[in-house]
């Protein structure tokens, strides 16, 4: 048996490796697990309930959830098998964005995960006749609870489900996903069953997953990355344990003891910071050992075809005994593989985790490409830290003919994973394709080591200084966050004489530095004004300017900021990209001082 439609993946799991725990969710202080058989039964019950409420094939229904869950999986499959189009909405979306999605997609109904998400939906002013909840019961008479929606399909409803299933084709629209644009309102990306299934099968071929594996899922399912990853888990027979929040992740990792997770770079940075917290609490000997092990890990040489030298192998074994083994235990003790996407990973962290026997592999993709375009592999010779890897099986990648002096050009993609376009935007959809049918990603990059793709910036973000030179800000920012003292950065220089940067320090690292250098620590808003702290960041920038940045990219001036940029405060998109225009507006006075 194989699968060509997304809702068939559960049947595929049932036929090949039925699981006693196919999915698990945290509710009311305990884990609730479902077998593959139970997932299939609930899927059909929810399909019957949706049809019973008067929904029809082609209708579009939102999903607004604070986290992933078995209910998310069930609702998704239940809708798709009767031709209803799921429309996930980011939990961090603004009220005006939610209202736009509801109107643009013509939502007929919406699932919410809890009372908080219900209130967000209501606050957006969206008027919907049907609201369904993932919660078993509801006190709100206008909301249909999960248990009330689910119903055993009678002969009539079972016949309807069967009829609608058999009429669905792989080139049919499966889902609408609204991209979190850095400017303007989100656009609805149309993805077919074939788009996403092709990507699932590509990833299955290159990721070490199987029915004996456990995975913890904690990224938002409204992102195509985690949604596709969960389809892949199901196809591999891998049990999925859903975290109810990122804040509880350390505890959940120890409870579940997974073998595999997908993450964004910030999660790895936080795991690294916890290692530093332990270091800072230790005595002099422990600090020296940890410093040595971390420095050794950040020099991890196993990249591409490069063999591991014998002396490094011995030192790594010692570091494992003294440091890395305990670090892994705090992540559950069994984790072996981490897939990273959504933003650029600092190469030193990829090396450090891999030295600690947790293979970290960075990939690259877009919502429009379902999402994976390229990926570093787990097999020998398949990884180069600092690149986003090799094109995925079945996906073709090329660099446009218009390139700069370093060979960077727009990354273009062709394959069965590429979207048909944007909902209600035919002209913009057509503009994203070349005359010969390749999708223009808008990202700049080049191939290195023959087949490894490096992303160097965003075409629309490239700016020209008054010297007439072009600068890719994303590349500059990637170099700046290599500093352990810099958490976030944004390069500025459009129509300016030089490049400057807004910088959010890593205050945990900064506080430890202050302790070591006898600098009195106070609140972050005061520390960024401290002359010794200013001098530290000037030294960091001078070093990065000298070793990492070209003449036109060097950062001449900088401004430290005391508050992190997050989706909640509107300075990042839900996929953690900088909202550059919003940041520039929010810190207009600080920017002007940089060029005064």
Protein Blocks (a to p, Z undefined) as FASTA:
>chain_A
ZZfbfklmmmmmmmmmccfblbdcdeehiacdddfklmmmmmmmmmmmmmmnopaehiac
ddddfbdcfklmmmmmmmmmnopacddddfkbcfklmmmmmmmnopabdcdfblmlmmmm
mmnopacfbdcdfbfbdfbfkbccfklmpccddfklmmmmmmmmmmpcfkbcfbdcdddd
fbdjdddddddfklmmmmmmmmmmmpccdfkbccddfbdfkbmklmmmmmmmmmnopacd
ddfbfklmmmmmmmnopabdcddfklmmmmmmmmmmmmmmmcfklmmmmmmmmmmmmmom
bgcjbccdfklmmmmmmmmmmmmmmmmmmnnopacbdcdehiacdfklmmmmmmnopacd
dddddfklopafbdcdfbehiacehiabjadehiacdddfbdcfkopacdddddjkbcfb
dehilklmmmmpcfkopacehiacddeehlaccdfbdfklpccdfkopacdfklmmmmmm
mpmkbmbdcddhehiabdcddddddfklmmmmmmmnopacddfklmmmpmklmmmmmmmm
mmmmmmmpcfklpcfbdcddfbdcdfklopacfkopacfklmmmmmmmmmmmmmZZ
